[in-house]
Amino acid sequence: MKIVTRISELSHDVGTSIGLVPTMGGFHKGHLQLMKTAKEECDLVVASLFVNPTQFGEGEDFERYPRNLERDASLAEEVGVDVLFAPSPEEVYPRLGSVIHVPVVSKLWEGSHRPGHFEGVATVVCKLLNMVGPDVAYFGLKDLQQCLVVKRMVEDLNMPLTISLQPTVREEDGLAMSSRNAYLTHEERLLAPSVYRNLSECKQKLQVPDLTHEQAEGILHHAKTSLEDDGFRVDYFELIELETTKAVRNLSMQCALIAAARLGKTRLIDNVLL
Ligand code: PAF
């Protein structure tokens, strides 16, 4: 595996299919699964590792985000990554530059709790796609709204690649894999699977025939308060439709249950598709 830090070192071999796995490092089984899938489907796999400052808000965890290039490089190599692209902030942002805003799907939920976050994500993903020139880019569905934003950007801007969305990889107790799980204390780690448990129970309860608006409201309210009773501070626990990300109370379109909740200093997000 080659480790490169400069855009000029990335080669674009003609006739070779390239798969890109964009990451911020802190590799876990979720990242490694994306890389393995890319390896099965593409001739050449590039993983990018860049802790993107523009997607972190004030007071967020940019400084303490897990950084360990040596460990990440060795894990990426084990799963067959060909090129690890780990640019510096100066390489990615040589000056105050253009910013991408993806309307509608960026607005609510993560968008309103983390102002500017999706502009940071969309801009860096667009830049990484242009730098690497992949045929396919792989993203994990754990960050569902990020997936919707990236997909919408690629469609709106006619970018010539496929966005491949891959299932969330979970710990045995259901906790979605995330680099941020490393922040959890032992006690918090034991509580953390409640987010997925509540999402799953809620999904089951919502899938009854002839569900009324009031019943759906009650089911969502119960799930939220049960997380709060467990000690979470819940930013949102919602049923949304995927096209617009707006809250809904029936399942007539493609929907997901989404949740964001804080446990101590850790903010967990998760979702289940319906
Ligand atoms: O999901 C992430 O790790 C980041 O948001 C991404 C897509 C690599 C952009 O910085």
Residues whose N, C-alpha, C, O or C-beta is under 5 A from the ligand:
A	BS01	PAF	P22 T23 M24 F50 N52 V121 V124
